[in-house]
């Protein structure tokens, strides 16, 4: 009797896909933390980097964050948690200063950097796909990117997503 696709056992490993669409410092952490944690739990992870998430694959990262429109962003300051008024976010240099402040806080608290998490993801075998359309749109080449990502498009992601147990949009 010939084997059919239904009779061939599918791998018992769980699969997770993550669409990474944002590239600010605060939005870079969730996909990399979830990907590296899942990989450590023997989950096969694929990350698809598109639009503003694509720069997270650049060799030279320059990540900031913007407090604009983020009322939940309150930083520890003088024993309290202080928010920043939206109007202050419009001042040139505030995003860079907020990024520096967040990086310093993370370093002080022992949180891994995005560069470190990216390296851990690669070592753990996380599959990273750079969106070809976004690469073309923003005029990036693989020379601009870290070693490891492959090129793919929406069809590549859909193929991964339809085979995944967990799909996340971040």
N, C-alpha and C positions, 0 to 999 in steps of 0.2 A: 504494500500500500504506500503510495507516495505521500510525502509530508506536504501539508498545506500551510499557508501563513498562519492560520488559526491554531494549528497543531504544534507549531514551533514555539517553545516557551520564550517569552520575552524576558529580558534581563530583570532580575529581582531588585536591582538597584533603583532607587528613586531618582527622578529627574526633575530639575528645576530650571526655569528660564527667567531671566531678568532683563527687561528693556530699560536701559539707562538713558534718560532723556535730559538730565540736568547736570551742569558742571560746576556749580558753586561748591565751596568748601563744605557747607552744611548738607548739601544734597549728594555729595560724593561718598559720604560715610555709609549710609544705609545699604546701597547695593554691594559695596565691597565687604562690609561686615557680614551681611547675610550670605554672600557668596562664599566667603572663606569659612564661615561657621558651618554652612551646609556641606561644603567639600570635606571638612574635618569629620563630618558625620556620615561620610561615604555616599553623599548625594552627588550625582553627575550634574554639574552646573554649567550653564551657558549664559553669558552676558552679551547682549546685543546693544552696542553703543550707537546712538543716533542723535541727530541735531546737537543740542548744546551739551549732551553727555559725551559726545565723541572726543572733545578735548581732554577728557580724563585719560586718554590713551597717548597723549603727546609725551615726548621724552622730557620736555621742560614744562613742569606744571607751575602755574601762577594762579593759585586758587584764592579767591576772596569770597566773602559772603555779603549779602546786602540785608540790612535790617528793614529796608523799605517794604512796607506791606506785610511785615512779619511781627505782629503784636506779641506773639509768644516768645520772641527772642529777648530774654532777660538774662543779663550776665551778673554773676556774683560781684558785688562791689561794696566795700566797707561794711561787711556783715549783712548786707541786704541783697536783693535782686532788683536791678534797675533795668528798665526798658528804655529804648531810645525813641524819641518822637519821630514820626515819619518825616517831618520837615528837616531834621538834622541829616537824614539820609541823602538829601539832595545836595549837600555840600561836597565839593570835590575832595576826594581822598578819604571820605568816611568809610567806603566799602573796604579799601585797603587797610585802614586802621582797625576796622571790625575784624577783618581776616587775621591780622597780626595778633589781635587780642585773643581770638578764638584759638589760634595755633599755640600761643603761649599757655593758655589755660589747659589745652589738651596735653601739651608736653609736661606741664606741671603735674597733671593728674595721671600721667603714664599711658595716655591713649596713643596707639600706633598712628603714624602718619599715613596719608593716602598712598604715598610712594611705597611705604612698607607693606601696607595691605595689598597693594597691586602686586608686589613681588611675591607675597605669600599666596595670592590667588594663582599666579602663574606656576609656582612650585607645587601647588595642590592640584594642578591639572584642570583648572577652570578654563573652559573654552571661551575665548573672547572674540567677538565678531564686530568689525568696524563696518558701519553702513556705507556701502559703496556710493549711494546717491549723495549722502551727506559729505563724504570725502570729496566728491566732485563739486558739490555746491559751494563748500567752503575752501576749495582748492588746497586740500591736504593730500599728501602722498604717504605711502608706507615708510618712507625715509624719515618723516616727521614723527612717526609713532615709535613706541617702545617695541622691543622684539617680542613677537608672539601672536598678536592679533591676526586673524584672517579677514579677508574681505567677503562680504555677503550683502544680500539685499533683503527686501521684505519677504520674498519667497523662502529664503534661507531661514529667516526667523519663524515663519509660519510652520515650516517643516519641523523645526525644533519644538515650537510651542504645542503642536498637536501631539507630540510624543512625550510631553512633560506632565508630571503629576502636579506641579506647582508652577504657576505663571505670575510674575510680579511686574508691575509697571511703576517705575520709580523715576 
